[in-house]
Amino acid sequence: KKKKKIKRAKKKNPQPPTQTKKKTKTNQNKKKKKPHPKPQPKKKTPIKKKKKQKKKKKKKKQKQKKNKTKKTQNHNKKKKTNQKKKKIKNKMKKK
């Protein structure tokens, strides 16, 4: 045979137990304060790394400048040769 469970009436709005000890102010203050996160030191790139980056940048700029001058020189060369060819063609036409 199964044992019958004794049904007990459920309490409506159960009250929390009354506090006998009064809380002190210091405890309340401690509760309010939140721990501050530790300040992390800022990461600084080492001097060597900075110097390397500077050098790299300088090299890149120089290369770009060189390429630019090369392009302009080539363009000018082509222009000159084309002009010469045109002159020769015109001379031939006149003859």
Backbone as a ProteinNet text record, in pm:
[ID]
protein_1_A
[PRIMARY]
KKKKKIKRAKKKNPQPPTQTKKKTKTNQNKKKKKPHPKPQPKKKTPIKKKKKQKKKKKKKKQKQKKNKTKKTQNHNKKKKTNQKKKKIKNKMKKK
[TERTIARY]
82.5	0	86.7	43.6	114	70.3	171.3	138.4	74	-29.8	-96.5	-19.4	0.8	70.4	-26	22.9	-60.7	-53.1	-165.2	-169.3	-175.5	-82.5	-80.6	-122	-190.1	-233.9	-113.3	-106.4	4.8	-21.2	87.2	73.5	70.3	-18.5	-24.7	64.5	144.4	240.2	324.3	414.1	496.3	586.6	587.3	666.8	810.4	907.1	1045.2	1064.8	1158.1	1177.8	1220.4	1169.5	1200.5	1346.6	1407.1	1547.6	1559.2	1637.5	1654.7	1770.1	1878.9	1996.8	1983.1	2007.9	1998.9	2129.5	2117.9	2237.6	2306.3	2437.6	2512.7	2532.1	2561.7	2577.7	2697	2803.6	2923.9	2895.1	2815.9	2782.1	2706.8	2615.7	2538.5	2629.6	2723.5	2816.1	2903.2	2943.8	3027.1	2951.8	2823.4	2741.8	2729.7	2716.5	2696	2818.4	2936.8	3059.7	3087.9	3113.9	3149.3	3299.7	3360.2	3505.9	3541.9	3640.1	3683.7	3775.1	3762.2	3853.7	3995.2	4090.6	4230.1	4269.4	4334.6	4375.3	4487.8	4464.1	4565	4665.1	4791.6	4889.6	4875.3	4893.1	4880	4998.6	4967.6	5074.7	5145.2	5275.8	5352.8	5440.2	5444.2	5529.3	5674.1	5756.7	5897.1	5962.6	6066.5	6133.5	6183	6239.5	6292.3	6183	6066.6	5954.2	5913.2	5907.9	5868.1	5966	6095.9	6198.7	6184.4	6158.4	6143.2	6025.8	5915.9	5797.1	5826.9	5900.7	5935.6	6019.5	6117.8	6205.9	6126	6035	5951.6	5870.5	5811.9	5729	5812.8	5933.6	6022.1	6057.8	6092.3	6129	6014.3	5893.9	5774.9	5754.8	5768.3	5749.4	5852.4	5978.1	6084.8	6055.6	6008.8	5977.8	5866.5	5764.3	5652.6	5700.7	5787.5	5840.8	5920.5	6002.9	6086.9	5999.5	5897.1	5806.6	5737	5699.5	5631.3	5723.8	5848.8	5943.9	5970	5981.1	6003.9	5891.3	5768.9	5651.5	5654.1	5682.5	5683.7	5795.3	5910.8	6023.4	5987.7	5928.2	5889.4	5787.5	5694.8	5590.4	5653.2	5745.9	5813.9	5893.9	5959.9	6038.3	5948.5	5836.1	5741.1	5692.8	5664.4	5616.1	5718.2	5843.8	5951.7	5964.4	5966.7	5982.6	5864.9	5746.2	5627.9	5634.4	5682.5	5695.9	5795	5905	6007.4	5948.2	5875.3	5812.7	5716.9	5639.1	5543.4	5615.5	5725	5803.2	5852.7	5906.9	5959.9	5847.5	5732.9	5617.4	5576.7	5570.7	5531.7	5631.1	5757.8	5862.6	5843.8	5815.5	5797.6	5675.3	5573	5451.1	5479.3	5556.9	5588.3	5666.9	5756	5837.2	5747.4
-120.1	0	126.2	222.6	350.6	436.4	508.7	599.1	724.2	766.4	887.7	1009.3	1105.3	1228.5	1318.2	1374.3	1466.3	1602.8	1651.4	1781.3	1890.8	1983.9	2096.7	2222.7	2308	2432.9	2522.3	2574.8	2662.7	2800.7	2857.2	2990.3	3094.6	3189.2	3297.9	3411.2	3463.6	3570.6	3537.9	3443.1	3411.1	3529	3564.9	3678.6	3634.2	3717.5	3682.1	3692	3617.2	3622.6	3761.6	3803.8	3938.4	3946.1	4060	4076.2	4132	4061.6	4106	4204.5	4175.7	4261.4	4374.9	4493.7	4607.6	4620.1	4644.8	4657.8	4790.5	4785	4908.3	4983.5	5109.5	5192.8	5149.5	5108.1	5070.1	4954.8	4860.1	4747.1	4793.2	4886.3	4936.4	5006.8	5083.4	5154.3	5056.9	4951.5	4851.4	4787	4765.1	4702.4	4792.9	4922.3	5016.7	5028.4	5023.3	5043.1	4923.6	4953.8	4847.6	4851.9	4736.5	4737.2	4799.3	4886.1	4951.4	4858.5	4858.8	4775	4831.1	4741.6	4786	4860.2	4974.5	5045.5	4969.9	4942.2	4869.2	4968.1	4932.7	5024.2	5027.4	5146.1	5159.1	5092.2	5020.2	4951.3	5051.6	5059.6	5150.6	5066.8	5106.1	5032.1	5066.1	4965.8	4992.5	5081.9	5151.6	5249.1	5183.8	5063.7	4994.4	4973.8	4930.5	4903.3	5032	5140.3	5269.3	5311.6	5294.4	5332.7	5252.2	5121.9	5033.1	5077.6	5111.3	5155.3	5282.8	5373.4	5500.3	5474.4	5383.4	5349.5	5291.1	5200.3	5134.5	5238.5	5332	5435.7	5520	5555.3	5638	5566.2	5437.2	5357.2	5351.6	5330.4	5319.6	5449.2	5560.8	5691.8	5712.8	5675.3	5691.6	5610.2	5486	5397.5	5457.7	5509.1	5569.5	5687.7	5768.5	5885.9	5842.4	5739.9	5688.2	5639.8	5562.6	5510.4	5623.4	5725.6	5838.9	5906.2	5929.7	5996.6	5908.8	5778.7	5684.3	5695	5695.3	5702.3	5829.7	5940.7	6068.8	6069.9	6015.6	6011.3	5928.8	5813	5726.7	5796.4	5862.8	5933.6	6041.3	6115.7	6222.1	6165.8	6053.5	5988.1	5952	5888.9	5847.5	5968.6	6074.2	6197	6247.9	6249.5	6299	6213.8	6082.3	5992.4	6007.9	6020.4	6037.5	6167.5	6272	6400.5	6389	6320.6	6301.4	6226.6	6120.3	6039.1	6124	6207.2	6293.1	6389.5	6445.5	6540.5	6473.2	6352.6	6277.7	6247.9	6208.1	6177.5	6300.6	6415.1	6539.1	6578	6557.8	6588.4	6502.2	6373.3	6279.6	6319.8	6367.8	6408.3	6527.1	6621.4	6741.6	6705.9	6608.5	6567.3	6494.4
0	0	0	-80.7	-83.1	33.5	86.1	196.8	141.9	204.4	159.8	210.2	118.4	157.1	232.3	340.3	417.1	350.8	308.6	242.9	347.5	333.6	425.4	350.5	418.3	355.7	330.2	208	173.6	232.1	286.7	345.6	235.2	250	153.1	202.8	110.1	141.2	264.5	251.2	368.1	404.1	529	575.5	605.4	567.7	602.2	752.7	805.4	950.3	994.8	1106.7	1155	1196.6	1167.3	1201.5	1342.4	1419.9	1558.1	1568.2	1492.5	1498.9	1397.6	1444.3	1355.1	1276.5	1146.9	1064.2	1093.8	1095.7	1120.7	990	1004.3	885.5	800.7	868	794	699	745	659.2	534.5	554.8	441	340.4	394.4	307.2	228.6	295.3	228.9	113.2	134.9	31	-91.2	-66.6	-175.8	-266	-203.8	-280.2	-370.7	-495.3	-590	-611.2	-628.9	-649.9	-785	-780.3	-904	-982.2	-1114.9	-1192.9	-1186	-1185.1	-1175.1	-1301.8	-1288	-1409.7	-1480.8	-1608.6	-1686.1	-1744.9	-1742.2	-1801.3	-1953.2	-2009.9	-2155.2	-2222.6	-2328.6	-2400.9	-2490.7	-2473.4	-2557.3	-2650.2	-2775.3	-2867.7	-2835.4	-2830.5	-2799.5	-2905	-2860.8	-2947.9	-3076.7	-3062.5	-3180.8	-3284.9	-3236.6	-3327.1	-3398.1	-3319.8	-3377.3	-3486.6	-3456.1	-3553	-3681.6	-3663.4	-3778.6	-3865.7	-3797.9	-3871.5	-3951.1	-3886	-3950.5	-4076.3	-4060.2	-4170.8	-4287.1	-4250.8	-4351.8	-4429.6	-4354.4	-4415.2	-4512.5	-4466.6	-4547.1	-4677.7	-4663.3	-4780.2	-4880.1	-4825.5	-4910.3	-4988.4	-4916.2	-4980.5	-5091.3	-5060	-5158.8	-5284.6	-5261.2	-5373	-5458.9	-5389.7	-5462.7	-5547.7	-5486.5	-5555.9	-5679.7	-5659.4	-5767.1	-5882.9	-5846.3	-5948.5	-6024.5	-5949	-6011.3	-6112.4	-6071.1	-6160.5	-6282.6	-6257.7	-6367.8	-6469.7	-6417.5	-6505.8	-6588.7	-6520.9	-6593.3	-6698.1	-6660.6	-6754.8	-6877.8	-6852.2	-6963.4	-7053.8	-6987.3	-7061.9	-7151.1	-7091.6	-7166.2	-7283.9	-7259.3	-7365.3	-7483	-7448.5	-7552.5	-7631.2	-7556.7	-7619	-7721.7	-7679.1	-7765.5	-7890.9	-7871.4	-7987	-8083.3	-8026.1	-8110.4	-8190.9	-8123.1	-8192.5	-8308.7	-8282.5	-8386.6	-8505.3	-8473.3	-8578.4	-8661.6	-8590.6	-8660.4	-8753.9	-8703.9	-8784.1	-8911.5	-8894.6	-9009.1	-9108.9	-9055	-9140.9	-9221.1	-9151.9	-9217.6	-9327.6	-9298.6	-9396.5	-9520.3	-9494	-9604.6	-9688.8	-9619.7	-9690.3	-9781.9	-9731.6	-9807.8	-9933.5	-9919.6	-10034.4	-10131.7
[MASK]
+++++++++++++++++++++++++++++++++++++++++++++++++++++++++++++++++++++++++++++++++++++++++++++++

